Amino acid sequence: MARVPDPAARSEGMDERDRPPDEAPRETWIREHGLAFPVVAAGGHKTGWFCDQRENRRSVGALARGRSVLDLFCNTGGFALHAARAGARTVRAVDLDEKALARAQRAGEANQLAVDWVHADAFDELRAAAGAPESERPELVVVDPHKLIANRAQMEAGRKKYLDLFTLALAATRAGGLVAAFSCSGALELEAFLGLIFLSARRAERGVRLLTIMEAGPDHPQRPDWPRSRYLKGALLALDR
């Protein structure tokens, strides 16, 4: 199954006759590091499954043991289910896409893992968590939003959204906890992304340490002459106690 979005077809100068025929999206089950997920290829965001986050889901999930976890923009539940399997005390996974959330719930059932699946806006969820007593706040927060900056024209508005989102995430996390924050906006370079992270920490009045920088898996190679090939970037942060 193949899908060529109209903007990509125009950019490549594809003739209508060269484009693959439309097919009804169909669901198939895949396995990632031993976990099963239902995927609708070419029927959801991008390919229907964010393969580039494969290694990050496993490494962040491994840190969840014994912690309460909040997974925002959870889509089909990749981070949430890796965290649950690793022994998280509780996992709450949030998304506004009802269809993706329904597939995530089915994945949880198929893998026999307990996750609280929530249909809600991530900003609202973070505001509620930030207003809760310190002892009730999550100890590991994953923030993996959709692309907030599609092009240079959206840079300023997108930067403000990232800044607000990361500030809320840091404010909502329990002292001594962890935050895994991501951006898949190719127009936002790594240095600018890290600058937003540290500015967010100042706004949230949180002391943080950068533990590691996360990027796309090795099957998503980067070209030194094309900065946007380094589109996926993440920061794992430890909050001071």
Secondary structure, DSSP 8 states (H G I E B T S, - for coil): -----HHHHHHHT--GGGS-------EEEEEETTEEEEEETTTSSTTSS-GGGHHHHHHHHTT-TTSEEEEES-TTTHHHHHHHHTT-SEEEEEES-HHHHHHHHHHHHHTT---EEEES-HHHHHHHHHTS-GGGS-SEEEE----S--SGGGHHHHHHHHHHHHHHHHHHS-TT-EEEEEE--TTS-HHHHHHHHHHHHHHHT--EEEEEEEE--TTS--BTTBGGGG--EEEEEEE--
